[in-house]
Amino acid sequence: MRKIIPPSNQVQLDLFSPDCSPSEPVTPADTIAAHKPAAAPSVPPEEMSDECLLTEFPRASVAAVSALGAELIKRRPAGWQEAAIKLWCRFRGFGGERPMVEQEIILTMAVETADRCLLDAIMVEGQILPCFEPFLVRAAAANGAALPTEMVEAGLRNKQADVRCAALRLAVISGLGRDDIYASLTDPVREVRRAAAITLAEAGEEAARDMLLCEMLVRPSRPLLEALSFVANEDVIIRLGQLGRQKPEWCEVVIAVLDTIDHPKVGKVIASLMN
């Protein structure tokens, strides 16, 4: 059993604070501008000032948007989220079976930066097409944000294994039932089965214990070991101690995990690892 640890104070993000919301409303002129070709900037993105980069990105042409976006992610100057959402709003309502180039760049930014403000702003804007959802599931998994249940359910059915893994990380906080998670234990891809076992263990489902112990022997990871602490019994404690002795590079992590487990055997195992 895992020790009861009081939750830390969590700060609720304000979607309408200056840091998270677009600084200017979207007007009909913005929508019209989405169809007008913009001249490529004469200065290479890497030579632009932050102010110039923030100005050019929202109105970028399809020829220039990739380079400008790459530089924006690299620097992330103050106000970069607002610049990104302005570009997103230019193309709101567009897209089809796959995102437009500009949309995919913003969605990729949300995944790569794991930025909660950008993800929240995209969700607030609405008009989320099915082709956007795999990106949003990965972005939410990276920053721990809950998504609508139906979006996470679709993520569990996605043909890409990494999207299914991301959806599993969101399953509990997004309100999915345990049966949906259990179904992923038989996924054809090992990483997805592993992610399902971790999610179930974190939810206190002891049925995931044996699979995690087997996975620990094959390829230990910190998330996997931490998940075991939620379903720990004497066997888990002994196995963790064995891992720490057999693989010294994991000893520090094992001790940290053991320290979260409330069991009379823990102190003795930790002491043996520290000698």
Buried (B, 14 or more C-beta within 10 A) or exposed (E): EBEEEEEEEEEEBEBEEEEBBBEEEBEEEBBEEBEEEBEBBEEEBEEBEBEEBBEBBBBBBEEBBBBBBBBBBEBEEEBBBBBBBBBBBBBBEBBEEEBBEBBBBBBBBBBEBBBBBBBBBBBEBEEBBEBBBBBBBBBBBBBEBEBBBEBBBBBBEBEEBBBBBBBBBBBBEBEBEBEBBBEBBEBEBEBBBBBBBBBBBBBEBEEBBEBBBEBBEEEBBEBBBBBBBBBBBEEBBEBBBBBBBEEEEBBEBBBBBBEBBEBEBBEEBBEEBEE
